[in-house]
Amino acid sequence: MSRVLPPVLTLMLLLMAAPASTIAQPRRTSADIQAQIQKSAELQRQALQILTDPERAERLISNASAELQSAMSTMVINASETKSPDPLLTLNEQRMRQALTHLQQASDTLKVNRARATAPHRQEGTPAAEAGSYLGVVRNSVEQALRITNTVFVF
């Protein structure tokens, strides 16, 4: 005697067996994307205020970059799923990529100079001048990124 599983039970078993990655995630709205962009801008501002602590500044810059990258990815995915394309998509994407480039430059500069500062063969030159010059480059990069980030607005 064969038993036929009720359709609801069969569906439940299939859903439980499906990997989590195949289950659709809720679509992120433009407000969610804008919130991520604003979070990135806030992290960039915090990094500018704490440049005297390069390790913390580097973490903040990394987090700001991750927020902006996530916002950009979500924006592009959402745009690919809509019937009428966003006329500002290309411009916003270019701006976000430029900001990400500046953030990456700032992060790289901090990493390189942190490695130099801890190198055993480091010479005792003028540490204040060295720190001032590389931190100036970092400040410039983050300020540029922040200016660009502040021009991105998602509808």
GUROBA-296583 format. One record per residue (C-alpha): residue in one letter; z, x, y. Coordinates in nm, 3 decimals. Example, Ala and Ser with C-alpha at 12.3 -4.5 7.8 and 13.67 -1.06 7.14 Angstrom:
// GUROBA-296583
{node 'A',{0.780,1.230,-0.450}};
{node 'S',{0.714,1.367,-0.106}};
END
This chain:
// GUROBA-296583
{node 'M',{0.000,0.000,0.000}};
{node 'S',{-0.108,0.162,0.326}};
{node 'R',{0.076,0.102,0.647}};
{node 'V',{-0.106,0.086,0.976}};
{node 'L',{0.087,0.219,1.272}};
{node 'P',{0.105,-0.011,1.569}};
{node 'P',{-0.119,0.112,1.854}};
{node 'V',{0.174,0.175,2.089}};
{node 'L',{0.349,0.396,1.836}};
{node 'T',{0.028,0.588,1.772}};
{node 'L',{-0.021,0.646,2.144}};
{node 'M',{0.338,0.766,2.182}};
{node 'L',{0.292,1.014,1.898}};
{node 'L',{-0.028,1.148,2.053}};
{node 'L',{0.135,1.192,2.394}};
{node 'M',{0.431,1.374,2.243}};
{node 'A',{0.199,1.608,2.055}};
{node 'A',{-0.015,1.688,2.362}};
{node 'P',{0.074,2.010,2.543}};
{node 'A',{0.239,1.960,2.881}};
{node 'S',{-0.051,2.131,3.060}};
{node 'T',{-0.292,1.855,2.959}};
{node 'I',{-0.082,1.583,3.119}};
{node 'A',{-0.208,1.520,3.471}};
{node 'Q',{0.018,1.620,3.756}};
{node 'P',{0.058,1.386,4.051}};
{node 'R',{-0.192,1.459,4.326}};
{node 'R',{-0.045,1.641,4.624}};
{node 'T',{-0.104,1.475,4.959}};
{node 'S',{-0.213,1.635,5.283}};
{node 'A',{0.148,1.597,5.402}};
{node 'D',{0.262,1.806,5.103}};
{node 'I',{0.004,2.072,5.185}};
{node 'Q',{0.100,2.073,5.553}};
{node 'A',{0.466,2.110,5.453}};
{node 'Q',{0.379,2.419,5.248}};
{node 'I',{0.187,2.563,5.541}};
{node 'Q',{0.486,2.501,5.769}};
{node 'K',{0.720,2.657,5.511}};
{node 'S',{0.497,2.965,5.505}};
{node 'A',{0.503,2.984,5.885}};
{node 'E',{0.883,2.958,5.885}};
{node 'L',{0.912,3.237,5.627}};
{node 'Q',{0.679,3.451,5.839}};
{node 'R',{0.903,3.392,6.145}};
{node 'Q',{1.209,3.491,5.942}};
{node 'A',{1.035,3.807,5.824}};
{node 'L',{0.958,3.903,6.183}};
{node 'Q',{1.326,3.865,6.273}};
{node 'I',{1.447,4.081,5.986}};
{node 'L',{1.203,4.372,5.986}};
{node 'T',{1.493,4.615,6.013}};
{node 'D',{1.572,4.523,5.651}};
{node 'P',{1.238,4.606,5.486}};
{node 'E',{1.334,4.482,5.138}};
{node 'R',{1.431,4.135,5.262}};
{node 'A',{1.131,4.125,5.493}};
{node 'E',{0.905,4.211,5.201}};
{node 'R',{1.051,3.926,4.993}};
{node 'L',{1.007,3.681,5.279}};
{node 'I',{0.647,3.795,5.332}};
{node 'S',{0.579,3.760,4.960}};
{node 'N',{0.724,3.407,4.957}};
{node 'A',{0.528,3.314,5.270}};
{node 'S',{0.212,3.439,5.103}};
{node 'A',{0.285,3.241,4.786}};
{node 'E',{0.342,2.920,4.984}};
{node 'L',{0.019,2.967,5.178}};
{node 'Q',{-0.179,3.052,4.863}};
{node 'S',{-0.044,2.744,4.688}};
{node 'A',{-0.129,2.524,4.986}};
{node 'M',{-0.481,2.662,4.999}};
{node 'S',{-0.537,2.613,4.626}};
{node 'T',{-0.410,2.256,4.642}};
{node 'M',{-0.626,2.185,4.946}};
{node 'V',{-0.938,2.313,4.770}};
{node 'I',{-0.861,2.121,4.450}};
{node 'N',{-0.799,1.798,4.643}};
{node 'A',{-1.122,1.846,4.836}};
{node 'S',{-1.319,1.890,4.514}};
{node 'E',{-1.185,1.557,4.388}};
{node 'T',{-1.276,1.349,4.694}};
{node 'K',{-1.602,1.171,4.758}};
{node 'S',{-1.619,1.251,5.129}};
{node 'P',{-1.561,1.621,5.200}};
{node 'D',{-1.317,1.732,5.466}};
{node 'P',{-1.521,1.877,5.754}};
{node 'L',{-1.239,2.122,5.833}};
{node 'L',{-1.202,2.249,5.477}};
{node 'T',{-1.418,2.558,5.521}};
{node 'L',{-1.258,2.651,5.852}};
{node 'N',{-0.904,2.598,5.719}};
{node 'E',{-0.981,2.794,5.404}};
{node 'Q',{-1.119,3.085,5.609}};
{node 'R',{-0.812,3.085,5.831}};
{node 'M',{-0.577,3.075,5.534}};
{node 'R',{-0.760,3.364,5.369}};
{node 'Q',{-0.736,3.565,5.691}};
{node 'A',{-0.363,3.495,5.716}};
{node 'L',{-0.317,3.592,5.350}};
{node 'T',{-0.500,3.920,5.415}};
{node 'H',{-0.265,4.001,5.704}};
{node 'L',{0.038,3.915,5.492}};
{node 'Q',{-0.091,4.136,5.210}};
{node 'Q',{-0.141,4.424,5.456}};
{node 'A',{0.216,4.381,5.582}};
{node 'S',{0.353,4.373,5.228}};
{node 'D',{0.152,4.678,5.123}};
{node 'T',{0.266,4.873,5.429}};
{node 'L',{0.630,4.794,5.353}};
{node 'K',{0.591,4.895,4.987}};
{node 'V',{0.418,5.224,5.065}};
{node 'N',{0.674,5.323,5.326}};
{node 'R',{0.968,5.221,5.109}};
{node 'A',{0.828,5.445,4.836}};
{node 'R',{0.793,5.732,5.087}};
{node 'A',{1.147,5.683,5.213}};
{node 'T',{1.290,5.715,4.862}};
{node 'A',{1.064,6.002,4.750}};
{node 'P',{1.265,6.317,4.661}};
{node 'H',{1.031,6.546,4.859}};
{node 'R',{1.069,6.347,5.181}};
{node 'Q',{1.101,6.569,5.484}};
{node 'E',{1.363,6.505,5.747}};
{node 'G',{1.121,6.465,6.036}};
{node 'T',{1.173,6.194,6.289}};
{node 'P',{1.273,5.895,6.079}};
{node 'A',{1.310,5.666,6.379}};
{node 'A',{0.955,5.740,6.493}};
{node 'E',{0.820,5.698,6.140}};
{node 'A',{1.005,5.370,6.093}};
{node 'G',{0.898,5.248,6.433}};
{node 'S',{0.532,5.318,6.368}};
{node 'Y',{0.504,5.155,6.028}};
{node 'L',{0.726,4.863,6.126}};
{node 'G',{0.500,4.812,6.427}};
{node 'V',{0.203,4.783,6.192}};
{node 'V',{0.396,4.534,5.976}};
{node 'R',{0.502,4.335,6.282}};
{node 'N',{0.142,4.323,6.403}};
{node 'S',{0.015,4.200,6.067}};
{node 'V',{0.279,3.929,6.031}};
{node 'E',{0.231,3.814,6.392}};
{node 'Q',{-0.144,3.784,6.330}};
{node 'A',{-0.082,3.592,6.009}};
{node 'L',{0.159,3.358,6.189}};
{node 'R',{-0.085,3.293,6.474}};
{node 'I',{-0.358,3.207,6.225}};
{node 'T',{-0.127,2.998,6.004}};
{node 'N',{-0.024,2.793,6.308}};
{node 'T',{-0.389,2.694,6.362}};
{node 'V',{-0.429,2.539,6.016}};
{node 'F',{-0.390,2.165,6.010}};
{node 'V',{-0.471,1.953,5.704}};
{node 'F',{-0.554,1.584,5.745}};
END
